[in-house]
Amino acid sequence: MATNDHKSIILGVTGCIGAYKAADLCSKLTQSSYDVHVVMTSNAMKLVGELTFQTLSRNRVISSLWDSPEWEPRHTSLADKCALLVVAPCTASMMAKLAYGIADDALSTLALAHDGALMIAPAMNPRMWRHPAVQQNVSILKQRGAIFIEPGTGVVACGDYGTGRLEDIPVILEKINEFMKNHK
Ligand SMILES: Cc1cc2nc3c(=O)[nH]c(=O)nc-3n(C[C@H](O)[C@H](O)[C@H](O)COP(=O)(O)O)c2cc1C
C-alpha cells in the first residue's frame, strides 16, 4: 500500500485563469494516493468544469454550502478530516476573505471551520499582486501561519510581464508532499 493512502487533502480552486492547472495538480495528488476533496468557488466553475475535478479526484466536488447529501454539513466534516487545505490557485478576492474571516461561500466557510494547515498559491495579474491591499492580506495570513507558495515571474495570461503567475505544479506538489511527510 502506498504511504499516502487515506491521507486526505482539501484542494480549494478559485476563479483564476490558471484554474485549469489545478486539474493537473488534482490528478497528480490522486496518483500519489492522496484522498483529494476539491472545493470550487462559483467563479472557478466558470473557468473549469466541476466534472473534471470530480473525475480526477474520484470524489464529489463541493461547490455550494447548500448541497450537502448527508445530515452532517460537509464544510465541517471535511474540515475535521483533512490536515491540509491547499488553495491553488488563490484569487486576490479569496485571500482577502481568508485574511478577514469572511465566510460567504463553501471554500471560505470551510477555511474558518478548518484548524489544520493552510497553504496558499496565489495567482493574479502583476499589478493586482503588487497592490498594497493584496500585500497586506498576504502579511496577515503569513503572520497567522499560512504557508505561501509565492507566485512566479513571467508573462501572465493577459500578456503583462511580472510577478503573479501560479507557481509551477511540480513545485506545489513538492511542497504538499513535504508538508504531508512531516505531518503527524
Ligand atoms: C477570465 C478571468 C480570469 C481571472 N483571473 C484571475 C486571476 O488569475 N487572479 C485573480 O485574483 N482574479 C482573477 N479574476 C477575477 C476573479 O475571478 C474575481 O475577482 C472573482 O470575484 C474571484 O472569485 P473567487 O475568489 O470566489 O473565485 C479573473 C476573472 C476573469 C473573468
The ligand as an SDF file (V2000), in Angstrom:
LIG
                    3D

 31 33  0  0  0  0  0  0  0  0999 V2000
  -11.1690   35.2930  -17.3050 C   0  0  0  0  0  0  0  0  0  0  0  0
  -10.8920   35.7630  -15.8980 C   0  0  0  0  0  0  0  0  0  0  0  0
   -9.6900   35.4550  -15.3030 C   0  0  0  0  0  0  0  0  0  0  0  0
   -9.4160   35.8760  -13.9920 C   0  0  0  0  0  0  0  0  0  0  0  0
   -8.2150   35.5510  -13.4300 N   0  0  0  0  0  0  0  0  0  0  0  0
   -7.9480   35.9640  -12.1820 C   0  0  0  0  0  0  0  0  0  0  0  0
   -6.7040   35.6200  -11.5840 C   0  0  0  0  0  0  0  0  0  0  0  0
   -5.8500   34.9550  -12.1690 O   0  0  0  0  0  0  0  0  0  0  0  0
   -6.4910   36.0340  -10.2960 N   0  0  0  0  0  0  0  0  0  0  0  0
   -7.4130   36.7670   -9.5830 C   0  0  0  0  0  0  0  0  0  0  0  0
   -7.1550   37.1110   -8.4340 O   0  0  0  0  0  0  0  0  0  0  0  0
   -8.5990   37.0970  -10.1510 N   0  0  0  0  0  0  0  0  0  0  0  0
   -8.8830   36.7130  -11.4140 C   0  0  0  0  0  0  0  0  0  0  0  0
  -10.0850   37.0340  -11.9800 N   0  0  0  0  0  0  0  0  0  0  0  0
  -11.0660   37.7800  -11.1820 C   0  0  0  0  0  0  0  0  0  0  0  0
  -11.7700   36.8600  -10.2030 C   0  0  0  0  0  0  0  0  0  0  0  0
  -12.4060   35.7840  -10.9000 O   0  0  0  0  0  0  0  0  0  0  0  0
  -12.8050   37.6470   -9.3900 C   0  0  0  0  0  0  0  0  0  0  0  0
  -12.1280   38.5520   -8.5360 O   0  0  0  0  0  0  0  0  0  0  0  0
  -13.7220   36.7600   -8.5950 C   0  0  0  0  0  0  0  0  0  0  0  0
  -14.6150   37.5600   -7.8460 O   0  0  0  0  0  0  0  0  0  0  0  0
  -12.9620   35.8080   -7.6750 C   0  0  0  0  0  0  0  0  0  0  0  0
  -13.8830   34.9290   -7.0800 O   0  0  0  0  0  0  0  0  0  0  0  0
  -13.4610   33.6810   -6.1900 P   0  0  0  0  0  0  0  0  0  0  0  0
  -12.3050   34.0770   -5.3700 O   0  0  0  0  0  0  0  0  0  0  0  0
  -14.6960   33.4250   -5.3830 O   0  0  0  0  0  0  0  0  0  0  0  0
  -13.1950   32.5380   -7.1120 O   0  0  0  0  0  0  0  0  0  0  0  0
  -10.3770   36.6270  -13.2810 C   0  0  0  0  0  0  0  0  0  0  0  0
  -11.5920   36.9300  -13.8930 C   0  0  0  0  0  0  0  0  0  0  0  0
  -11.8360   36.5250  -15.1880 C   0  0  0  0  0  0  0  0  0  0  0  0
  -13.1560   36.8970  -15.8270 C   0  0  0  0  0  0  0  0  0  0  0  0
  1  2  1  0
  2  3  1  0
  2 30  2  0
  3  4  2  0
  4  5  1  0
  4 28  1  0
  5  6  2  0
  6  7  1  0
  6 13  1  0
  7  8  2  0
  7  9  1  0
  9 10  1  0
 10 11  2  0
 10 12  1  0
 12 13  2  0
 13 14  1  0
 14 15  1  0
 14 28  1  0
 15 16  1  0
 16 17  1  0
 16 18  1  0
 18 19  1  0
 18 20  1  0
 20 21  1  0
 20 22  1  0
 22 23  1  0
 23 24  1  0
 24 25  2  0
 24 26  1  0
 24 27  1  0
 28 29  2  0
 29 30  1  0
 30 31  1  0
M  END
$$$$
